[in-house]
Amino acid sequence: MSVANPQSNNRQPNSGVRGRPFAKGNGGRKPGSKNRTTLVAEALLKGEEEALVRKAIELGKAGDTQMLKFLLDRILPKERSVHLDLPTVDGPFVAVDALAAVIDAVSTGQIAPSEAAVLVNALVTYARVKSFIGG
């Protein structure tokens, strides 16, 4: 059993060039341009968008769970704005009050724990910076 020599090909390790570069003056495909498959699919579906969406909704309502998940993943926002009445963080003791307000919002179901984690991280970072600069 032989082990292939990793240096046997002519490429130098970590050369910084991936693949074959474009010829001079050819920068490749323009940003935003679509490949042929996408163009063909768009041409075939042109004018059918509304009917396809209606059919997808019917399938979801009829109990097709995969279609329902597909629709909801695209309709519902991934993130949402969180509105909480937090005290102005002037120092470490006020930061504790703000953290208590965030925990209370989670316990009452006003915000999700993942949203609270983002808020807590922001509050802690703000309090650290504030104490660092002597605020």
DRENDOGU-541055 format. One record per residue (C-alpha): residue in one letter; x, y, z. Coordinates in pm, 1 decimal, decimal comma. Example, Ala and Ser with C-alpha at 12.3 -4.5 7.8 and 13.67 -1.06 7.14 Angstrom:
2
KOLNU  code         X         Y         Z
KOLNU     a    1230,0    -450,0     780,0
KOLNU     s    1367,0    -106,0     714,0
END
This chain:
135
KOLNU  code         X         Y         Z
KOLNU     m       0,0       0,0       0,0
KOLNU     s     153,5     332,2    -100,3
KOLNU     v      77,1     677,7      24,6
KOLNU     a      34,1     948,3    -234,6
KOLNU     n     287,1    1225,4    -217,7
KOLNU     p      97,8    1549,3    -142,1
KOLNU     q     368,7    1746,0    -325,1
KOLNU     s     341,0    1533,4    -640,8
KOLNU     n     108,2    1774,9    -816,1
KOLNU     n     259,3    2092,4    -957,1
KOLNU     r      67,5    2328,0    -729,3
KOLNU     q     262,3    2484,6    -450,9
KOLNU     p      98,4    2461,0    -107,8
KOLNU     n     -71,6    2781,3       6,5
KOLNU     s     -11,8    2951,4    -327,5
KOLNU     g    -310,0    3179,4    -264,4
KOLNU     v    -468,0    3106,4    -605,2
KOLNU     r    -773,5    2881,9    -611,1
KOLNU     g    -837,0    2705,5    -935,4
KOLNU     r    -759,5    2848,0   -1274,3
KOLNU     p    -766,8    3229,9   -1275,6
KOLNU     f    -947,3    3420,8   -1547,4
KOLNU     a    -755,5    3547,9   -1847,3
KOLNU     k    -645,2    3910,1   -1845,4
KOLNU     g    -939,0    4140,0   -1910,7
KOLNU     n   -1194,6    3868,0   -1824,8
KOLNU     g   -1326,2    3930,2   -1476,2
KOLNU     g   -1577,3    3646,7   -1492,4
KOLNU     r   -1951,6    3668,0   -1465,6
KOLNU     k   -2099,8    4005,0   -1372,4
KOLNU     p   -2235,6    4037,8   -1017,2
KOLNU     g   -2608,0    3971,0   -1006,7
KOLNU     s   -2616,5    3776,2   -1332,7
KOLNU     k   -2811,7    3451,0   -1329,5
KOLNU     n   -2701,5    3111,4   -1452,2
KOLNU     r   -2882,3    2931,4   -1734,9
KOLNU     t   -3078,0    2698,0   -1508,4
KOLNU     t   -3227,4    2990,2   -1318,6
KOLNU     l   -3316,4    3169,5   -1642,1
KOLNU     v   -3487,4    2856,7   -1782,1
KOLNU     a   -3681,2    2800,2   -1458,2
KOLNU     e   -3796,7    3162,3   -1455,4
KOLNU     a   -3909,9    3136,8   -1818,8
KOLNU     l   -4105,7    2817,4   -1752,0
KOLNU     l   -4276,8    2956,6   -1441,4
KOLNU     k   -4351,7    3301,0   -1580,2
KOLNU     g   -4717,3    3384,7   -1514,7
KOLNU     e   -4766,7    3080,7   -1289,4
KOLNU     e   -4644,0    3234,4    -963,5
KOLNU     e   -4987,7    3307,0    -818,8
KOLNU     a   -5125,8    2962,9    -904,4
KOLNU     l   -4822,4    2792,6    -752,9
KOLNU     v   -4850,1    2991,4    -430,1
KOLNU     r   -5225,5    2914,1    -410,9
KOLNU     k   -5152,7    2541,9    -457,1
KOLNU     a   -4882,2    2551,8    -190,7
KOLNU     i   -5123,7    2715,5      53,2
KOLNU     e   -5391,2    2455,8     -27,1
KOLNU     l   -5143,8    2173,4      36,5
KOLNU     g   -5039,6    2331,1     365,7
KOLNU     k   -5400,1    2370,6     476,6
KOLNU     a   -5474,4    2011,5     374,5
KOLNU     g   -5213,3    1886,8     619,5
KOLNU     d   -4893,5    1863,7     416,2
KOLNU     t   -4657,2    1942,2     703,7
KOLNU     q   -4350,6    1985,6     484,9
KOLNU     m   -4528,4    2242,3     268,1
KOLNU     l   -4660,5    2415,8     578,9
KOLNU     k   -4309,6    2437,1     723,8
KOLNU     f   -4177,5    2562,7     388,6
KOLNU     l   -4437,9    2838,8     377,1
KOLNU     l   -4397,9    2944,2     739,4
KOLNU     d   -4018,3    2953,8     713,4
KOLNU     r   -4051,0    3206,2     432,6
KOLNU     i   -4340,6    3409,1     569,1
KOLNU     l   -4251,2    3450,2     935,7
KOLNU     p   -3958,6    3677,7    1019,1
KOLNU     k   -3643,9    3515,9    1152,1
KOLNU     e   -3588,4    3793,7    1401,6
KOLNU     r   -3815,8    4049,4    1551,3
KOLNU     s   -3778,3    4379,0    1728,5
KOLNU     v   -3789,1    4353,7    2105,2
KOLNU     h   -3939,3    4644,7    2296,7
KOLNU     l   -3866,9    4657,7    2670,0
KOLNU     d   -3873,8    4943,8    2915,2
KOLNU     l   -3521,3    4929,6    3054,0
KOLNU     p   -3362,3    5183,7    3283,1
KOLNU     t   -3080,9    5396,0    3146,2
KOLNU     v   -2761,5    5214,2    3235,5
KOLNU     d   -2544,4    5469,2    3417,5
KOLNU     g   -2349,6    5227,1    3631,2
KOLNU     p   -2318,4    4868,3    3748,1
KOLNU     f   -2613,1    4885,8    3988,9
KOLNU     v   -2849,0    5016,5    3721,6
KOLNU     a   -2719,4    4741,8    3489,6
KOLNU     v   -2836,2    4488,8    3749,6
KOLNU     d   -3182,3    4646,8    3740,5
KOLNU     a   -3183,3    4628,1    3361,1
KOLNU     l   -3081,7    4261,8    3373,4
KOLNU     a   -3363,9    4195,9    3619,9
KOLNU     a   -3608,9    4356,6    3376,6
KOLNU     v   -3484,8    4128,8    3096,9
KOLNU     i   -3519,8    3819,4    3316,6
KOLNU     d   -3869,7    3929,3    3415,5
KOLNU     a   -3962,5    3969,9    3047,2
KOLNU     v   -3847,7    3612,9    2979,5
KOLNU     s   -4036,5    3473,8    3277,9
KOLNU     t   -4360,1    3641,2    3165,4
KOLNU     g   -4317,7    3523,1    2806,0
KOLNU     q   -4279,5    3873,2    2666,0
KOLNU     i   -3951,2    3775,9    2495,3
KOLNU     a   -3782,3    3447,1    2408,7
KOLNU     p   -3475,2    3327,3    2600,5
KOLNU     s   -3262,2    3364,7    2286,2
KOLNU     e   -3371,6    3728,4    2255,2
KOLNU     a   -3288,6    3779,7    2622,2
KOLNU     a   -2940,3    3637,7    2567,5
KOLNU     v   -2873,5    3898,5    2299,2
KOLNU     l   -3002,7    4178,9    2524,8
KOLNU     v   -2800,7    4059,2    2823,9
KOLNU     n   -2486,2    4043,7    2611,5
KOLNU     a   -2547,8    4400,6    2492,2
KOLNU     l   -2613,1    4524,2    2846,3
KOLNU     v   -2303,5    4357,1    2989,7
KOLNU     t   -2084,1    4489,9    2709,6
KOLNU     y   -2225,7    4839,7    2751,2
KOLNU     a   -2171,0    4830,8    3129,2
KOLNU     r   -1810,5    4712,1    3079,1
KOLNU     v   -1733,6    4985,7    2830,9
KOLNU     k   -1900,5    5244,0    3052,6
KOLNU     s   -1693,3    5136,6    3355,8
KOLNU     f   -1375,6    5118,6    3142,3
KOLNU     i   -1405,7    5477,6    3022,3
KOLNU     g   -1504,8    5592,9    3369,0
KOLNU     g   -1866,6    5669,8    3290,0
END
